Amino acid sequence: MDKRIACHCCDLLHEVRPLPPGGVALCARCGAILYRYKRNPLDRTLALALTGLILFIVANTFPFLAIEKAGLTRQMTLATGIFELYREEVYLVAALVALTTLLLPLVELCALLYVFAPLRLGRRPRLLAPVWRVMARVRAWSMMEVFMLGILVSLVKLASMATIVPGVAVYAFGALIVVLTAAFAAIDPHLVWEALEKH
């Protein structure tokens, strides 16, 4: 049975064919990009997801910032920062920080591993369809970049009041943003659709 894909711009159906390295499939009617050649999508996605999980652990374990003022140094992790916001009764901000730095990245990483580790072993995950949908929705609401931008703005504003020393977790969090973006870019959705069709 021939595999077909609909153009996301004009809905014209096309037959899915293997592409050469670096190849791009274009719509015959409107010229929109249908899909691209991706080298080793399973291995690349898994490697990036595992790297992201390590970075996530580092970002949430090691100090995020150290504030030095009048000879005193106070270190903070992401978790202590969220707790301080909650203690100051800034509940909405605390919840947003917890979502963008803890919950959503962890859900994304776990979903990537849950979907693509079994596919790499030639198996179909039991809850593939719902996890794939959750992953797409979570990705749409992930705002790690906005949080990181807020941190950079805060560092500039606080620099005149105290000495701010970025911790290991800041760099790990920045790297996590890049790695997660690369992991989602490496995904070949056709592999998931093929696994869903086999059910």
C-alpha positions in Angstrom: 0.0 0.0 0.0 1.4 3.4 -1.0 2.0 5.9 1.8 0.6 9.3 1.1 0.9 12.7 2.8 -1.3 15.8 2.5 0.2 19.2 1.9 -0.4 21.3 5.0 -1.0 24.4 2.8 -3.2 23.2 0.0 -4.2 19.6 1.0 -2.9 18.0 -2.2 -2.1 14.3 -1.6 1.4 13.1 -2.5 3.0 9.7 -2.5 5.7 9.4 0.2 9.0 8.4 -1.4 12.5 7.9 0.1 14.7 11.0 -0.3 18.4 11.2 -1.0 20.7 12.7 1.7 19.9 16.4 2.0 16.7 16.0 -0.1 13.5 17.9 0.4 10.0 16.9 -0.8 8.0 19.8 -2.2 4.3 20.1 -3.0 3.6 19.8 -6.7 0.8 22.5 -6.5 2.0 25.2 -4.1 5.7 24.4 -3.5 5.4 24.0 0.3 7.9 21.8 2.0 6.3 18.4 2.7 9.2 16.6 4.5 12.9 16.5 4.6 15.6 13.8 4.6 16.7 13.1 8.2 19.8 11.0 8.9 19.5 8.4 11.6 16.4 10.1 13.2 15.9 7.4 15.9 19.5 7.4 17.1 19.8 11.2 17.0 16.5 11.8 18.8 17.4 9.2 21.5 20.9 10.6 22.0 19.7 14.1 22.3 16.9 13.1 24.7 19.3 11.2 26.9 21.7 14.2 26.8 18.7 16.5 27.7 17.8 14.3 30.7 21.4 14.6 32.1 21.3 18.3 31.6 17.9 18.5 33.3 19.3 16.7 36.3 22.3 19.0 36.5 20.1 22.1 36.0 17.9 21.1 38.9 20.6 19.8 41.2 23.5 22.2 41.1 23.4 25.9 42.1 21.7 28.2 39.6 22.9 31.5 41.0 25.1 32.8 43.7 24.5 36.3 45.1 27.5 38.0 46.8 26.9 41.1 48.9 28.8 42.6 51.9 31.0 39.6 52.1 28.1 37.1 52.3 27.3 34.6 49.6 23.9 32.9 49.1 23.5 30.1 46.5 20.1 29.2 45.0 18.9 26.3 43.0 15.9 26.3 40.7 13.8 24.5 43.4 14.8 27.0 46.2 13.9 29.9 43.8 10.5 28.4 43.3 10.1 27.9 47.0 11.1 31.5 47.8 8.5 32.8 45.3 5.9 30.7 46.9 6.9 31.8 50.4 6.6 35.5 49.2 3.1 34.6 48.1 3.8 35.2 44.4 1.9 32.0 43.6 1.3 32.6 39.9 4.9 33.3 39.2 6.0 30.4 41.3 3.7 28.1 39.3 4.9 29.4 36.0 8.5 29.0 36.9 7.8 25.4 38.2 6.0 24.6 34.9 8.7 26.0 32.6 11.7 24.8 34.5 10.6 21.5 36.0 7.3 20.0 34.8 7.2 20.7 31.1 10.9 19.9 30.2 10.6 16.6 32.2 7.4 15.7 30.4 9.0 16.4 27.1 12.1 14.3 27.8 10.1 11.4 29.3 7.8 11.4 26.3 10.7 11.4 23.8 12.3 8.4 25.6 9.0 6.6 25.9 8.2 6.9 22.2 11.5 6.5 20.5 13.4 4.0 22.8 10.9 1.2 21.9 10.8 2.2 18.2 14.6 2.0 18.2 14.3 -1.6 19.4 11.7 -2.4 16.8 8.7 -2.3 19.2 5.6 -0.1 19.4 5.0 1.7 22.7 1.6 0.7 24.2 0.4 4.3 24.7 2.0 5.7 21.5 -1.0 7.8 20.3 -1.9 9.6 23.5 1.8 10.2 24.5 2.5 11.6 21.0 -0.5 14.0 21.3 0.6 15.1 24.8 4.1 15.7 23.5 2.8 17.9 20.7 0.6 19.9 23.1 3.3 20.3 25.8 5.8 21.5 23.1 3.4 24.2 22.1 3.3 25.6 25.6 6.9 25.1 26.5 8.5 28.5 27.3 12.0 27.7 28.6 13.5 30.4 26.3 11.3 33.1 27.9 12.4 32.0 31.3 16.0 32.1 30.3 15.6 35.6 28.8 14.0 36.7 32.1 17.0 35.4 34.0 19.4 37.3 31.8 17.4 40.5 32.3 17.4 40.0 36.0 21.1 39.5 36.1 21.7 42.8 34.3 19.4 44.7 36.7 20.8 43.1 39.8 24.4 43.6 38.8 24.5 47.1 40.3 23.2 45.9 43.7 25.2 42.8 44.2 27.7 40.5 42.6 25.8 37.8 40.7 27.7 34.6 39.9 25.9 32.3 37.5 26.1 28.7 38.6 26.6 25.4 36.7 22.8 25.0 36.5 22.5 28.2 34.4 24.7 26.8 31.7 23.1 23.4 31.9 19.7 25.0 31.5 20.8 27.0 28.5 22.3 23.8 26.9 19.0 22.0 27.7 17.1 24.5 25.6 19.3 23.9 22.7 19.4 20.1 23.1 15.6 19.9 23.3 15.1 22.0 20.2 17.6 19.8 18.4 15.8 16.6 19.6 12.5 17.8 18.2 14.1 18.9 15.0 15.6 15.4 14.6 12.2 13.7 14.9 10.9 11.9 11.8 7.1 11.9 12.3 6.8 9.3 9.5 8.3 6.7 11.8 5.6 7.3 14.4 2.8 7.3 11.8 4.1 3.9 10.5 4.1 2.5 14.0 0.5 3.8 14.5 -0.6 2.2 11.2 0.7 -1.2 12.3 -1.6 -1.3 15.3 
